[in-house]
Amino acid sequence: MPTIEETFARLNQSAFRAKFHLSSKDKEYVRDKGMDVIRTHCEAFIRERLALAMPKNDGKQTPMRGHPVFIAQHACACCCRGCLEKWYRVPKGKELTERQQAQIVNLLMAWIEKEMES
């Protein structure tokens, strides 16, 4: 399994994935809520929108804006089951394990932390 930094390096090779960044409004939201609350939101979004074997509206379930986690999901190719399959070889049609969900959350939170530093 690649490290988070190795994953970021691979994602940065994609013009589409590399274009995503947190806006000043997103960063303000993260500062206001704190990273613990953002992590809680992230865990809920992954559990409710991505972890199911057949998520509702798969491929369209993650908005392109509205929450820092949504931006992170697109930047990290964790926005739908199709992207998870393409980028991470996580098969569609099978519910994500708790471990897989935790790995996704950790990746997304690392991306948000990195964005907050820039």
Secondary structure as the mmCIF struct_conf table of DSSP 4:
data_model
#
loop_
_struct_conf.conf_type_id
_struct_conf.id
_struct_conf.beg_label_comp_id
_struct_conf.beg_label_asym_id
_struct_conf.beg_label_seq_id
_struct_conf.end_label_comp_id
_struct_conf.end_label_asym_id
_struct_conf.end_label_seq_id
HELX_RH_AL_P HELX_RH_AL_P1 ILE A 4 ASN A 12
TURN_TY1_P TURN_TY1_P1 GLN A 13 GLN A 13
BEND BEND1 SER A 14 SER A 14
HELX_RH_AL_P HELX_RH_AL_P2 ALA A 15 ALA A 18
TURN_TY1_P TURN_TY1_P2 LYS A 19 LYS A 19
HELX_RH_AL_P HELX_RH_AL_P3 SER A 24 LYS A 33
HELX_RH_AL_P HELX_RH_AL_P4 MET A 35 ARG A 49
TURN_TY1_P TURN_TY1_P3 LEU A 50 LEU A 50
BEND BEND2 ALA A 51 MET A 54
TURN_TY1_P TURN_TY1_P4 LYS A 56 LYS A 60
BEND BEND3 GLN A 61 THR A 62
BEND BEND4 MET A 64 HIS A 67
HELX_RH_AL_P HELX_RH_AL_P5 PRO A 68 ALA A 75
TURN_TY1_P TURN_TY1_P5 CYS A 76 ALA A 77
BEND BEND5 CYS A 79 CYS A 80
HELX_RH_AL_P HELX_RH_AL_P6 ARG A 81 TYR A 88
TURN_TY1_P TURN_TY1_P6 LYS A 92 GLY A 93
BEND BEND6 LYS A 94 LYS A 94
HELX_LH_PP_P HELX_LH_PP_P1 GLU A 95 THR A 97
HELX_RH_AL_P HELX_RH_AL_P7 GLU A 98 GLU A 117
#
